[in-house]
Amino acid sequence: MASSSDCRVRVTSVSTPGLTDQSNRTFALKPPGGDLWSIQFNYDASTVTGAGGNAGVVFIPSLNEFWTSRWATNVLHRWHADGSFITSFTVAGVSGVRGMTFDGTSVIASTNTTTLYVIDPGTRAVTSTVTSPVTARYVAYDPNADGGAGGFWVGTFTSAPTLIKKDGTFIRSLTYGSLGVSSIY
């Protein structure tokens, strides 16, 4: 991989913002196990699950497996990390999963409503729900939110991405203008 003379590092002190240091040295970025932006795997979800319309996906490291959700149904699928199919299943009371994330313990599923479903990945049962202050079509876990206690980024195609605590309390929203986009999925 070639180095880039366009990459520079600038360090600024949090406690003393006026204190900075900048490196003009050339360096290369390379993640463990591959080149930057290299494809790690490429699985066709329609082929693996037997049908199209797979809306959400999450990887669960403790089980070393993926879950995907079938669009506008109550069906979810489990796959091995190598892309091979395990089984389809349902979670009582949950349907229309659009997004999923893993917080280190539980899978959190969004259904384009204000309810987030907290699911035990071992039993595949809802253990609790979280009420979001905004509709959550997507959900992403942020371990640094709420002072390191963790939280969730939630929103829809056109709503402002909103950060909430794990109990659903509003923390902050971002404006689309600050992101340079007009829609997110």
VENDAUR-V536969 format. One record per backbone hydrogen bond with DSSP energy under -0.5 kcal/mol. NH is the residue of the N-H (numbers start at 1). CO is the residue of the C=O. E is the energy in kcal/mol with one decimal. If there is no record, write none. Layout:
# VENDAUR-V536969
NH;CO;E / NH;CO;E
This chain:
# VENDAUR-V536969
4;27;-1.5 / 7;4;-0.8 / 9;23;-0.9 / 11;21;-3.1 / 13;16;-0.6 / 13;19;-2.4 / 19;16;-2.4 / 20;18;-0.7 / 21;11;-2.1 / 23;9;-2.7 / 27;4;-0.9 / 34;31;-1.6 / 36;29;-0.5 / 38;35;-2.2 / 45;43;-0.9 / 48;44;-2.6 / 49;45;-2.6 / 50;46;-1.3 / 55;53;-0.8 / 55;69;-2.3 / 56;69;-0.5 / 58;67;-2.1 / 60;65;-3.2 / 61;59;-0.7 / 63;60;-1.3 / 64;60;-1.3 / 65;60;-1.4 / 66;79;-1.9 / 67;58;-2.5 / 68;77;-1.7 / 69;56;-1.8 / 70;75;-2.7 / 71;53;-4.9 / 71;69;-0.5 / 73;70;-1.5 / 76;89;-2.8 / 77;68;-2.9 / 78;87;-3.1 / 79;66;-2.4 / 80;84;-3.2 / 81;64;-1.2 / 83;80;-2.2 / 86;78;-2.9 / 87;78;-1.1 / 89;76;-2.7 / 92;90;-0.5 / 94;91;-2.3 / 96;73;-3.5 / 97;73;-0.6 / 98;110;-2.9 / 99;110;-1.5 / 101;108;-1.7 / 103;106;-2.2 / 107;119;-2.6 / 108;101;-2.8 / 109;107;-0.5 / 109;117;-2.5 / 110;99;-2.9 / 111;115;-0.6 / 112;136;-2.1 / 113;136;-0.7 / 116;114;-0.5 / 116;130;-3.0 / 117;109;-2.4 / 118;116;-0.5 / 118;128;-2.7 / 119;107;-3.4 / 119;117;-0.6 / 120;125;-2.6 / 121;105;-0.6 / 121;119;-0.6 / 124;120;-2.4 / 125;120;-0.7 / 127;118;-3.0 / 128;118;-1.2 / 130;116;-2.3 / 132;114;-3.6 / 132;130;-0.7 / 136;113;-3.2 / 137;135;-0.7 / 137;155;-3.0 / 138;155;-2.0 / 140;153;-1.8 / 142;151;-2.9 / 145;142;-1.3 / 148;144;-0.9 / 148;145;-0.8 / 149;145;-0.6 / 149;146;-1.3 / 150;145;-2.6 / 151;142;-1.3 / 152;164;-2.3 / 153;140;-2.9 / 154;152;-0.5 / 154;162;-2.7 / 155;138;-1.0 / 162;154;-2.9 / 163;172;-3.5 / 164;152;-2.7 / 164;162;-0.5 / 165;169;-3.0 / 166;150;-0.8 / 168;165;-2.1 / 171;163;-2.8 / 172;163;-1.4 / 174;161;-2.5 / 178;175;-0.8 / 179;175;-0.7 / 179;176;-1.3 / 180;176;-1.3 / 181;176;-1.2 / 184;157;-2.1
